[in-house]
């Protein structure tokens, strides 16, 4: 009966077999669904039905991101990004296929690692989004991806004292470290920032931090970065 199913029907069967996820990985004081769990949920059914998922890189670009670490030493990260596509193929009829455009990006201190983390992150979220799997905790609308904490009411945000605010170098370091951790663990960057806020008990936007507070965030993120 399997051979009578077209690709769309097979993908529906794959989706039916997925069930729910459990947060099976933990890092940076939070739990999350690992990429390996996402893949293992669909591989058996894909093998049974004869469905292939083929990734294709279409464009690739990179840029360097220079910043200072907590010891004021020069650091350099690579940000790799580009467009790609995932193609579902019916192995019983290779002409029965479906190509889905997608995107990848990754940041690490080594350009090959940046590329690898970008592909890992992209594959995980492609599968989650293609099959419409619930990921409320990863929803960008539920997270502050710019380092902003949620506020009650319409209260004006506190401002750091003049001359004592976060420096641009500190902003760059925080941005690089939160992004590095997010890419490594394949989670949203806002989740990294939110958990750092909880750990330090400082609930401010990154731009509102004093120099001393920014140093605390940089030190903490450095311990979690590994």
N, C-alpha and C positions, 0 to 999 in steps of 0.2 A: 504493500500500500504506500510505502514511503516514496517510491519512484513516481507515483502519480501526483505528488505535491509539487506545485511550482515554488519558486523562490520565496515569494511573499507568504505563501502558506507555511513553508518551512520556518520562516522567521517568526511567524506567529506561534508556532509550536515551541520554538526556542524560548520565546518570551514567557510562555505559559510555564515552562519548566524552571524558571529562575527562582520563584518564590521570594523570600525576604533576605535581607542582609543582616549580619551581626557585626558590631564594631570589634573586629578581631585584632586590630593593631593599636599600639599606643606610643605616643611620642609627645614631648613638649607639654606634658600634663593634660593631654586630651586623647580620647579614643576616636578611631576613624575606621572606615571600611578600606581594607587593603586592596591594591590592584590585583594581587594574586587571587583573592576571593572572588572578585568580579569575573576574572577569566575562568576560574574553575567552575563557576556557576553555569557557564554556557558551553564549555568545551565538550563535555560528554554528549550533550544534545546535538551539537554541531556535528560531531563525529558520527552519531547515530543517523542523522538525517542527510549527511553529505553536504555540509555547508562550509564554505571557505570565507575567510575575511582577509583581504589583501590590502596592506597599506601602500601608499605611493606618495613620495615626496615630490612636490611640484616646484616650489621655490624655496630657497634657503638664503638667509642673511644673518649677519651677526654684528654685534657692536660691543665695544669694551666699556666696562663700568669701573672707574677708578674711585677709590675711597680710602679713608683712614680707619684702621681698626682701633680697639680700645687702648692700645699702646701707642697710638699715633703713627703706626707704621703704614706705609703705602701698601694697599691691596688692589688686586685687579680681578674682576669677574668678567665672564663672557656671557652675553645674552644672545642665544640663538633662536631664531623664529622664522616662520614661513608658512606657506599654504600647503596643504596636502589633501589627500582623498583616501577614503576607505571604500573598498569595493566588495560587496557580498556576491558570492558566486555559487550557483547551484552546481555541485560536482557532477550530478547526473545529466546536466545539460549546461555546459559552460557558457553557452550563448545567453542563458537566463541569468542576468547579473544586474546589480544595482550599485552605482557609484555615488557616494555621498561626499561632498566637499567638506573639509574641516581645516583646522588650524593647529599649530603647535608652537610652543615657546618654552624655553628653559634657561636657567641661570645657574652657573657654577664657576668655580675657580679654574676649571679645565674645560676647554671648548668641546672635547668629546663627551665629557660628562654632562655638560649643558645640553648637548644634542640628545643624549640618551634619556635624561630626565624629562626633556620636553616630549619625547615620543611616549614615554611611560605615562605621563600625566594626560596626554592627548588621548591615548588608547582607552584609558580608564573612563574618562568622561565621555568619549564617543559612545562607548557601550551603554553607559548609564543613561545618557540623553536619548540615544536612538531607541532604546526599549522603554523610554518614559518611566524609569525607575525612580521611586521617591528618594530624594536626597535633601530634605529640608535643612539639615544642619550645614550643607554645603552650598545652599542657595545664596548667591551674591546679594539678594535683597534682604537676607537675614543676617548678613555679616557686613562689617564696616571695612571695606578693602582699602580705604585711604587713611586708616589709622584714627578714625573718629569713633568715639564712644557714644552710645545712645544716651540721650538726655531726656529728662522729664520736663514736660511743659515747654514754655518758651523762654526759659532762663537764658541769659546771655552767657556765652562761654567765658571762663576765666582767662585772663591774659597774663603772661609772665611779666615780671618786673622789667622795666627798661634796662637794657644792657646785660640782662641775665638770662635771656632766652636761648633756646636751642640754636646751635650753629648749623650752617649748611652742611658742613662736614659730618656732623652728628646725624642730620637728616638722611644724608646719603648712606651712612653706615647702617642705620636702622632699616632703611628701605632694602638695602642689599641683603642684610641678614634675614629679615622676615621673608623675603622672596626666596632666598636660598633654602630655608627650612621648608617653606611651602612646596617648592619644587621637589625637594628630596622626599617628602612624605606624601606628595600628591594630594594636597589639601588646599583650601583657599587661603590666600595671604591674610585676609581679614581674621581668620580663625587663629592664626599665629599671633597676630597683634592683640586680639581679644584675650587670649590666654596669658600673654605677657602682662597685660593690664591687671588681670585677676591675681597673678602670682605676686606682683609688686604692690597691689592695692592702689595703683595710680590710674585713675580713669579720666584721661585727657586725650585730646587730639595730639598727634605728634608735633604739630606746629605750636602747640600751647605749652610744651614742656620747658622747664628751665634747663640750664646746662647740666645741673646736678642730677635732675630727674632723667634727662636724656642719657647721661652716663650710666645710670642704673639700668636702663633698658638695654643699652649696648652690652653691658657686662652680662646681664642675664641672657640675652639672646646668644651671646658668644658661648655660654656654657651649654646651651641647647643645640647649637649649631654642630658641635662635634668636630 
